Amino acid sequence: MGEGERLLKVSQCYLSTTSGPLAGLLFISTDRVAFCSERSMKVFTQKDPKFVKVLKVIFNHVQVVIPLKKINCVNQSENVQKPTQKYIEMVTVDNFDFWFMGVLKYQKTFKYLEQAVSQS
C-alpha cells in the first residue's frame, strides 16, 4: 500500500480463469483493487525456444493489481439458471474483463467496489 492509501474491504472469492476458478482474496483500497490467490499455481515457461525446448515449472501465487483509474466499470451478474450464483465483472479501460465469483458478502463487496471506482 502506498502513502495515504487506505484498505477499504477484503473479501474471499474466486477469480475466473481459463483453467477454472482460483480461490483467493480480493482487496479493495482507495487506490487499487488487488487479488491474490490462496495457493500457488503451476506455470510452465519455455526457456530459449530457438535452440532447446526446455520447460521450466514455476509455482507462484497469482496476483492481480489494478489501479482504480484503469477500471472502466464494475457490473453485477448472476447465473440465469441458478440466481443464487452471483458474479462481479470488472472491466478495465483496455476492455479486459475480470470475473469474480463466490464472493462472500457479495452486496457489500460490490458496493465498496462501485464506490471506490466512482471516487477515483
Residue frames relative to the residue before (quaternion, step in Angstrom):
aa qw qx qy qz dx dy dz
M 1.0000 0.0000 0.0000 0.0000 0.00 0.00 0.00
G 0.4049 -0.7266 0.5125 0.2132 3.49 -1.05 0.84
E 0.6852 -0.4628 0.3606 0.4316 3.53 -1.33 0.15
G 0.8126 0.2214 -0.1949 0.5027 3.56 -0.86 0.99
E 0.5582 0.5965 -0.3907 0.4243 3.59 1.26 -0.13
R 0.1347 -0.7901 0.5948 0.0620 3.57 -1.01 0.85
L 0.4081 -0.6771 0.5580 0.2522 3.54 -1.08 0.79
L 0.2251 -0.8103 0.5319 0.0986 3.58 -0.72 1.09
K 0.8070 -0.0825 0.1255 0.5712 3.58 0.90 -0.93
V 0.0886 -0.7408 0.6626 0.0657 3.53 -1.22 0.67
S 0.0062 0.8086 -0.5867 0.0441 3.57 -0.84 1.01
Q 0.4032 -0.6543 0.5744 0.2816 3.52 -1.15 0.67
C 0.1845 0.7734 -0.5902 0.1396 3.56 -1.01 0.83
Y 0.4082 -0.6521 0.5636 0.3007 3.52 -1.35 -0.23
L 0.2748 -0.7094 0.6238 0.1793 3.54 -1.12 0.76
S 0.3723 -0.7208 0.5392 0.2261 3.56 -0.83 0.98
T 0.0101 0.7858 -0.6173 0.0383 3.58 -0.82 1.04
T 0.6617 -0.5063 0.3667 0.4140 3.56 -1.25 0.27
S 0.7154 0.3973 -0.2607 0.5123 3.61 1.16 -0.42
G 0.7309 -0.4065 0.2225 0.5011 3.59 1.21 0.41
P 0.6904 -0.4814 0.3374 0.4216 3.57 -1.29 0.20
L 0.1858 -0.7770 0.5975 0.0683 3.53 -1.07 0.87
A 0.3454 -0.7650 0.5111 0.1848 3.59 -0.55 1.19
G 0.2658 0.7647 -0.5606 0.1743 3.54 -1.06 0.74
L 0.5401 -0.5949 0.4870 0.3423 3.50 -1.34 -0.42
L 0.2417 -0.7409 0.6136 0.1272 3.53 -1.08 0.88
F 0.1351 -0.7935 0.5923 0.0349 3.56 -0.71 1.14
I 0.0773 -0.7748 0.6267 0.0320 3.58 -0.88 0.95
S 0.0005 -0.7968 0.6035 -0.0297 3.57 -0.73 1.08
T 0.6837 -0.4710 0.3578 0.4274 3.54 -1.30 -0.06
D 0.7553 0.3714 -0.2039 0.5001 3.63 1.23 -0.29
R 0.8311 0.0389 0.0372 0.5536 3.59 1.07 -0.62
V 0.3068 -0.6713 0.6329 0.2338 3.48 -1.46 0.16
A 0.0083 -0.8062 0.5910 -0.0259 3.57 -0.91 0.90
F 0.1347 -0.7507 0.6412 0.0849 3.52 -1.26 0.58
C 0.0102 -0.7744 0.6326 0.0016 3.57 -1.01 0.83
S 0.4135 -0.7200 0.5001 0.2460 3.56 -0.77 1.05
E 0.5309 -0.6342 0.4668 0.3129 3.54 -1.20 0.62
R 0.7792 0.2270 -0.1106 0.5736 3.56 1.07 -0.73
S 0.5144 -0.6097 0.4893 0.3525 3.51 -1.22 0.41
M 0.2874 -0.7552 0.5733 0.1356 3.52 -1.21 0.60
K 0.4641 -0.6735 0.5024 0.2804 3.54 -1.05 0.79
V 0.0223 -0.7879 0.6145 -0.0330 3.57 -0.78 1.10
F 0.2341 -0.7673 0.5824 0.1314 3.57 -0.89 0.93
T 0.0631 -0.7740 0.6290 0.0370 3.56 -0.95 0.88
Q 0.3225 -0.7305 0.5697 0.1945 3.53 -1.14 0.64
K 0.2181 -0.7932 0.5613 0.0904 3.54 -0.78 1.06
D 0.8632 -0.0728 0.0094 0.4995 3.55 -0.88 1.06
P 0.0371 -0.8644 0.5011 0.0182 3.61 0.58 1.12
K 0.5606 0.6213 -0.3956 0.3784 3.66 1.16 -0.33
F 0.7991 0.3131 -0.1378 0.4944 3.57 0.94 -0.88
V 0.8112 -0.0291 0.0748 0.5793 3.56 0.59 -1.10
K 0.3121 -0.7369 0.5651 0.2006 3.54 -0.89 0.90
V 0.0852 0.7767 -0.6115 0.1245 3.52 -0.35 1.29
L 0.1945 -0.7750 0.5908 0.1117 3.54 -0.70 1.06
K 0.1426 -0.7733 0.6151 0.0583 3.50 -0.94 0.94
V 0.2549 -0.7630 0.5776 0.1388 3.56 -0.88 0.94
I 0.0552 -0.7822 0.6205 -0.0081 3.54 -0.83 1.06
F 0.1988 -0.7509 0.6165 0.1285 3.57 -1.01 0.80
N 0.1145 0.7974 -0.5771 0.1341 3.56 -0.52 1.22
H 0.4633 -0.5945 0.5631 0.3388 3.50 -1.29 0.42
V 0.3947 -0.6863 0.5518 0.2620 3.55 -1.06 0.73
Q 0.0012 -0.7938 0.6068 -0.0408 3.54 -0.79 1.07
V 0.0500 -0.7681 0.6384 -0.0019 3.53 -0.95 0.97
V 0.0083 0.7840 -0.6201 0.0277 3.57 -0.84 0.99
I 0.0096 -0.8044 0.5920 -0.0491 3.57 -0.70 1.12
P 0.3724 -0.7062 0.5511 0.2429 3.60 -0.68 1.04
L 0.5786 -0.6150 0.4067 0.3488 3.59 -0.97 0.82
K 0.6150 0.5697 -0.3415 0.4250 3.59 1.08 -0.70
K 0.6887 0.4775 -0.2649 0.4769 3.59 1.22 -0.51
I 0.5847 0.5557 -0.3776 0.4547 3.60 1.29 0.03
N 0.3288 -0.7664 0.5277 0.1613 3.53 -0.69 1.16
C 0.7860 -0.1828 0.1440 0.5727 3.59 0.90 -0.93
V 0.2422 -0.7192 0.6334 0.1514 3.50 -1.40 0.35
N 0.0599 -0.8244 0.5624 -0.0211 3.57 -0.73 1.09
Q 0.3567 -0.6882 0.5859 0.2363 3.52 -1.27 0.54
S 0.0222 0.7818 -0.6226 0.0276 3.55 -1.13 0.66
E 0.0848 -0.7870 0.6069 0.0715 3.55 -1.25 0.35
N 0.5653 -0.5676 0.4783 0.3598 3.51 -1.29 0.44
V 0.4565 -0.7148 0.4595 0.2635 3.58 -0.63 1.12
Q 0.7208 0.4329 -0.2526 0.4789 3.58 0.98 -0.82
K 0.7706 0.1658 -0.1033 0.6067 3.59 1.22 -0.48
P 0.1968 -0.8442 0.4866 0.1083 3.62 0.27 1.24
T 0.5807 0.5768 -0.3917 0.4203 3.61 1.17 -0.28
Q 0.6231 0.4978 -0.3391 0.4989 3.59 1.27 -0.33
K 0.0141 -0.8253 0.5614 -0.0592 3.54 -0.26 1.33
Y 0.1776 -0.7824 0.5940 0.0588 3.53 -1.19 0.73
I 0.2056 -0.7197 0.6418 0.1671 3.52 -1.30 0.43
E 0.1527 -0.7712 0.6148 0.0629 3.55 -0.82 1.07
M 0.0880 -0.7665 0.6353 0.0345 3.55 -0.92 0.97
V 0.1075 -0.8017 0.5876 0.0204 3.58 -0.68 1.13
T 0.2998 -0.7633 0.5478 0.1658 3.57 -0.79 1.04
V 0.6868 -0.4919 0.3427 0.4110 3.58 -1.28 0.28
D 0.6937 0.4187 -0.2809 0.5144 3.61 1.18 -0.39
N 0.5505 -0.6784 0.3419 0.3462 3.59 1.29 0.60
F 0.4045 0.6607 -0.5228 0.3557 3.60 0.97 0.79
D 0.2639 -0.7822 0.5501 0.1262 3.59 -0.85 0.99
F 0.0851 -0.7302 0.6749 0.0630 3.51 -1.16 0.79
W 0.1229 -0.7959 0.5914 0.0411 3.56 -0.84 1.01
F 0.0987 -0.7769 0.6214 0.0214 3.55 -0.86 1.07
M 0.0290 -0.8032 0.5944 -0.0273 3.56 -0.93 0.93
G 0.7790 0.3136 -0.2358 0.4891 3.55 -1.26 0.30
V 0.2682 0.7932 -0.5023 0.2159 3.56 1.15 0.65
L 0.3457 -0.7114 0.5703 0.2217 3.57 -0.78 1.03
K 0.8165 0.0842 -0.1274 0.5568 3.57 -0.98 0.92
Y 0.0713 -0.8744 0.4800 -0.0012 3.51 0.92 1.12
Q 0.7106 0.4669 -0.2803 0.4455 3.63 0.66 -1.08
K 0.6617 0.5062 -0.3041 0.4620 3.57 0.94 -0.89
T 0.6552 0.5069 -0.3049 0.4699 3.59 0.95 -0.89
F 0.6489 0.5085 -0.3214 0.4658 3.59 0.93 -0.86
K 0.6366 0.5352 -0.3250 0.4503 3.58 0.96 -0.86
Y 0.6605 0.4995 -0.3045 0.4706 3.61 0.92 -0.88
L 0.6416 0.5211 -0.3172 0.4650 3.58 0.98 -0.86
E 0.6668 0.5151 -0.2889 0.4545 3.55 0.87 -1.01
Q 0.6742 0.4905 -0.2883 0.4710 3.59 0.92 -0.90
A 0.6542 0.5190 -0.3149 0.4512 3.59 0.91 -0.91
V 0.6786 0.4817 -0.2947 0.4697 3.59 0.91 -0.91
S 0.6821 0.4936 -0.3008 0.4480 3.60 0.91 -0.83
Q 0.7038 0.4580 -0.2675 0.4726 3.62 1.11 -0.58
S 0.5666 0.6168 -0.3942 0.3782 3.60 1.21 -0.13
